[in-house]
Amino acid sequence: MDPGVEAAHGTPGWAAERYVEELSALVGAGDELGLHPHSWRWDGTSWTSDQSPGWVAHCADMSFDAYEKAFDKPCRSYRHGDRFTSTALQAQLQRRGVRCDLTLEPGRPEVPGLVSAEASVGTLPRVPDDLVRPFLLEPDEPSDDPLMVMPLTSSFDVGHEAVPALFGTLLLWSPPRTFASLLGARFGGDDEVSHLAFAVRSDFALFTTERAWVEQNLRHIGSVLGDDVQWVTPSEARRRLLPAVVEPRPRAAWPASMTPDRLWKVTGETHHSLLDAELACYAEEQRALAHERQASVTVEQLEVALAATAEQERAATSLRSELEVMRATLTWRAHQRLLPLLSVLRRAFRPRGG
């Protein structure tokens, strides 16, 4: 519900208007609808990721206004696009009634934009890697219902086997074995895991492999945690976490509590998992190529059959045209008229007994 949606569809509330029945069904099934605006600016020819304070505030306010107009209530759960956050934005969320912010990704570095090839203004800030626990934002004014920041779940991501580990967001669409080892690393430190939170791109369902990985990883979480995990809305998670969060707690010991031995163990497991994933991707590509070859043969055969049918149709059309010409000639008409007379003459002059 941001200026990008308005530029593309004419109104920031387009999604709520276009999919009103689907969204109503989701809410009826117990889901919660939040906001996820991006700070993109269209200059008439191209897009720019603009993180300047005034533009970010404008994008957020437009989204809040469109949300309240569409659903007749304030937005309670929020995640800003491209993981951007700032003190000013968090204060704005507080004023607009947001109670759950899922924007933070611990350990992510400061960068101009998520994709270096894209035009950008401002920077995406770095988030400390030990900021993994939920916390309440100190409001500008006293509040009985302050904003809770719930960081996304992070773990160690391996960039190269010679590098022990890189810290980053745990992606739900990772290869299953990789996801399992990284989730194990998250639980392997000397620190309590209060919650799991994942951001999932909506287009992952369009890709067969990634969709299967997401589903398998969700099943793996259930198999590891059993009854200790329940998938709930952000607002419900906030309600359950609030009693523990209101008590002052020190910064998390994790990931500093991960010893080099633990890191190298995770690295080894992850390296082999990545190799397995590469082999699986290669096999999937080969199957796709085989399907494409089979489809191309089918298309070629179909084209030959269509060509033959077209040729037959052209021949039939030509024959019908020739017949029409013949019927239109005087000779043909004369022959038709003389046929009865010729039959009488033939019988009259037929030799007797012959």
C-alpha positions in Angstrom: 0.0 0.0 0.0 2.9 2.4 -0.9 3.6 4.9 -3.6 4.9 2.1 -5.8 1.5 0.4 -5.8 -0.2 3.7 -6.4 2.1 4.4 -9.4 1.4 0.9 -10.9 -2.4 0.6 -10.1 -3.6 4.1 -9.5 -4.3 3.7 -5.8 -2.3 2.4 -2.8 -5.2 0.3 -1.7 -5.4 -1.7 -4.9 -4.7 -5.1 -3.3 -7.4 -4.7 -0.7 -9.9 -3.7 -3.4 -8.9 -6.4 -5.9 -8.7 -9.3 -3.4 -11.3 -8.3 -0.9 -12.9 -11.8 -0.8 -9.6 -13.6 -0.5 -8.3 -11.3 2.3 -11.6 -11.7 4.1 -11.3 -15.4 3.9 -7.8 -15.3 5.4 -8.9 -13.1 8.3 -11.8 -15.4 8.8 -9.4 -18.3 9.1 -7.4 -16.6 11.8 -4.7 -14.8 9.9 -3.6 -11.3 10.6 -3.1 -8.7 7.9 0.0 -6.4 8.3 1.8 -3.8 6.2 4.9 -4.2 4.2 5.6 -0.9 2.3 8.7 -0.2 0.3 10.4 3.2 0.0 10.7 3.1 -3.8 10.3 6.3 -5.9 9.3 6.5 -9.5 10.8 9.5 -11.4 8.9 8.8 -14.6 11.5 6.6 -16.2 13.0 4.4 -13.5 12.7 3.3 -9.9 15.0 4.4 -7.0 15.2 2.9 -3.6 14.9 6.1 -1.6 15.7 5.8 2.2 15.7 9.6 2.9 13.8 10.3 6.1 11.0 12.4 4.5 10.3 9.9 1.7 10.3 6.9 4.2 7.8 8.8 6.4 5.6 9.6 3.4 5.6 5.9 2.2 4.7 4.7 5.7 1.9 7.2 6.2 0.4 6.5 2.8 0.3 2.8 3.7 -1.2 3.4 7.1 -3.9 5.7 5.6 -4.8 3.1 2.9 -4.9 0.3 5.4 -7.2 2.1 7.8 -9.5 3.1 4.8 -9.6 -0.5 3.5 -10.1 -2.3 6.8 -11.5 0.4 9.1 -9.0 -0.2 11.8 -5.3 0.7 12.5 -2.5 -1.6 11.4 -0.9 -3.5 14.3 1.8 -5.5 12.6 4.5 -4.1 10.3 7.6 -4.9 8.4 9.3 -2.2 6.3 10.6 -3.1 2.8 14.2 -3.9 2.2 14.7 -4.3 6.0 15.1 -0.5 6.4 14.7 0.8 9.9 15.5 4.0 11.8 14.7 5.7 15.1 12.4 8.1 13.3 10.5 5.3 11.5 10.0 3.3 14.8 8.7 6.4 16.5 6.3 6.8 13.5 5.1 3.2 13.9 4.5 3.9 17.6 2.3 6.9 16.8 0.3 5.1 14.2 -0.7 2.3 16.5 1.7 -0.4 15.4 2.4 -3.0 18.1 4.6 -5.5 16.3 7.6 -4.6 14.1 9.3 -7.5 12.3 11.8 -5.4 10.3 15.0 -6.1 12.1 17.4 -8.6 10.6 20.3 -9.1 13.1 23.8 -9.2 11.7 23.0 -7.6 8.3 25.6 -5.1 7.2 25.1 -1.4 6.3 24.6 -1.2 2.5 23.3 1.4 0.0 20.6 -1.0 -1.2 19.8 -4.7 -1.3 20.9 -4.9 -5.0 24.0 -3.0 -5.9 22.9 -2.6 -9.5 19.7 -0.7 -8.5 19.6 3.1 -8.0 19.4 4.0 -4.3 19.4 7.0 -2.0 20.5 6.7 1.6 21.6 3.4 3.3 20.1 0.3 4.9 21.5 0.3 8.4 23.5 -2.4 10.1 21.8 -4.3 12.9 24.0 -5.8 15.7 24.2 -9.6 15.5 23.3 -10.1 19.2 20.1 -8.1 18.9 18.1 -11.3 18.5 15.7 -11.0 21.5 12.4 -9.1 21.2 12.3 -5.8 23.0 10.0 -2.9 23.7 10.6 0.5 22.1 10.9 3.3 24.6 8.0 5.6 23.6 8.3 9.3 23.3 5.3 9.6 25.7 4.2 7.2 28.4 2.2 4.3 27.0 0.6 1.2 28.3 0.9 -0.5 25.0 4.3 0.2 23.5 5.7 -1.1 20.3 7.5 -4.5 20.4 10.3 -5.2 18.0 10.6 -8.9 17.1 13.8 -9.5 15.1 13.7 -12.1 12.4 15.5 -15.4 13.2 19.1 -15.4 12.2 21.9 -17.9 12.1 25.3 -18.7 10.6 25.5 -18.8 6.8 28.5 -20.3 5.1 30.0 -18.3 2.3 33.1 -20.5 1.6 34.4 -23.6 3.3 37.6 -21.7 4.2 35.5 -19.2 6.1 34.1 -20.5 9.5 30.7 -18.8 9.2 28.9 -15.6 8.2 26.1 -14.3 10.2 22.8 -13.6 8.6 19.0 -14.1 8.3 17.8 -17.7 8.3 15.9 -18.1 5.1 13.0 -20.5 5.1 13.5 -21.3 1.4 17.1 -22.7 2.0 17.9 -26.3 0.9 16.5 -28.5 3.7 19.8 -30.0 4.9 21.3 -26.5 5.0 18.3 -25.1 6.9 18.4 -28.0 9.4 22.1 -27.4 10.2 21.7 -23.6 10.5 18.6 -24.1 12.7 20.7 -26.4 14.8 23.3 -23.7 15.1 20.7 -21.2 16.3 19.7 -23.6 19.1 23.3 -24.5 19.8 24.4 -21.4 21.7 24.1 -20.6 25.3 21.1 -18.5 24.9 17.3 -19.0 25.1 15.5 -18.8 21.8 12.3 -16.9 22.6 10.7 -16.9 19.1 11.1 -17.9 15.5 10.2 -15.3 12.8 10.7 -15.7 9.1 10.0 -13.4 6.1 8.8 -15.3 3.1 8.5 -13.9 -0.4 5.1 -14.4 -1.9 6.5 -15.6 -5.2 8.3 -18.6 -3.8 5.1 -20.7 -4.5 5.7 -20.2 -8.2 8.9 -22.2 -8.1 8.5 -25.9 -7.5 11.8 -26.6 -5.8 11.7 -23.6 -3.4 8.1 -24.3 -2.5 9.0 -27.9 -1.6 11.9 -26.7 0.5 9.8 -24.3 2.4 7.2 -27.0 3.2 9.9 -29.4 4.2 11.7 -26.9 6.4 8.4 -26.1 8.2 7.9 -29.8 8.8 11.5 -30.0 10.2 10.8 -27.2 12.7 7.8 -29.2 13.9 9.7 -32.4 14.2 12.5 -30.7 16.2 10.4 -28.6 18.5 7.2 -30.7 18.7 4.7 -29.1 21.0 7.1 -26.4 21.9 6.3 -24.5 18.7 3.0 -22.9 17.7 2.5 -20.8 14.7 0.6 -17.6 15.7 0.0 -14.1 14.4 2.4 -11.3 15.4 -0.1 -9.8 17.7 -0.6 -13.1 19.5 3.2 -13.6 19.7 3.5 -10.2 21.2 0.9 -11.1 23.9 2.8 -14.3 24.8 6.2 -12.7 24.8 5.2 -9.5 26.7 5.5 -10.9 30.3 9.2 -11.9 29.7 10.1 -8.8 27.6 8.9 -6.3 30.2 11.7 -7.5 32.5 15.1 -6.0 31.8 17.5 -8.5 30.3 21.1 -8.2 29.1 22.0 -8.5 25.5 22.0 -12.1 24.2 25.0 -14.3 24.7 24.4 -15.8 21.3 26.2 -15.7 18.8 29.3 -14.9 20.8 28.7 -18.1 22.8 29.3 -20.2 19.7 32.8 -21.6 20.1 35.1 -22.2 17.0 34.6 -25.9 17.3 30.8 -25.4 17.1 31.3 -23.1 14.1 33.5 -25.5 12.2 31.0 -28.3 12.9 28.2 -26.2 11.4 30.4 -25.2 8.5 31.2 -28.8 7.6 27.6 -29.9 7.8 26.4 -26.9 5.8 29.2 -27.4 3.1 28.0 -30.9 2.5 24.4 -29.8 2.5 25.2 -27.2 -0.1 26.8 -29.8 -2.3 23.8 -32.0 -2.0 21.6 -29.0 -2.9 23.7 -28.3 -6.0 23.4 -31.9 -7.1 19.6 -31.7 -6.5 19.4 -28.5 -8.5 21.4 -30.0 -11.3 19.1 -33.1 -11.4 16.1 -30.8 -11.4 17.6 -28.8 -14.3 18.2 -32.0 -16.3 14.6 -33.1 -15.7 13.4 -29.7 -16.8 15.5 -29.9 -20.0 14.1 -33.4 -20.7 10.6 -32.0 -20.4 11.5 -29.1 -22.7 12.9 -31.5 -25.3 9.8 -33.7 -25.1 7.6 -30.7 -25.4 9.5 -29.4 -28.4 9.1 -32.8 -30.2 5.4 -32.6 -29.4 5.2 -29.1 -30.8 7.1 -30.1 -34.0 4.7 -33.0 -34.5 1.7 -30.8 -33.9 3.0 -28.3 -36.4 3.5 -31.0 -39.1 0.0 -32.3 -38.4 -1.4 -28.8 -38.6 0.5 -28.2 -41.9 -0.9 -31.5 -43.4 -4.4 -30.5 -42.3 -4.0 -27.1 -43.8 -2.8 -28.6 -47.1 -5.8 -30.9 -47.2 -8.1 -28.1 -46.5 -6.5 -26.0 -49.3 -6.8 -29.0 -51.7 -10.5 -29.5 -50.8 -11.2 -25.8 -51.2 -9.5 -25.8 -54.6 -11.5 -28.8 -55.7 -14.8 -27.2 -54.6 -13.8 -24.1 -56.5 -13.1 -26.1 -59.7 -16.4 -27.9 -59.4 -18.2 -24.6 -59.1 -16.5 -23.4 -62.2 -17.5 -26.5 -64.1 -21.1 -26.1 -63.0 -21.1 -22.6 -64.2 -20.0 -23.4 -67.7 -22.5 -23.7 -70.6 -21.1 -27.1 -71.5 -21.9 -28.5 -68.2 -25.4 -27.0 -68.2 -26.0 -28.3 -71.8 -24.8 -31.7 -70.8 -27.3 -31.7 -68.0 -30.1 -30.7 -70.3 -29.2 -33.3 -73.0 -28.9 -36.3 -70.6 -32.7 -37.2 -70.7 -32.8 -37.0 -74.5 -29.6 -39.0 -74.9 -31.1 -41.7 -72.7 -34.2 -42.0 -74.9 -32.2 -42.1 -78.1 -29.9 -44.7 -76.6 -32.8 -47.0 -75.8 -34.4 -46.3 -79.3 -31.3 -47.2 -81.2 -30.1 -50.1 -79.0 -29.8 -53.3 -81.2 -32.4 -55.9 -80.6 -31.2 -58.8 -78.6 -28.0 -57.0 -78.1 
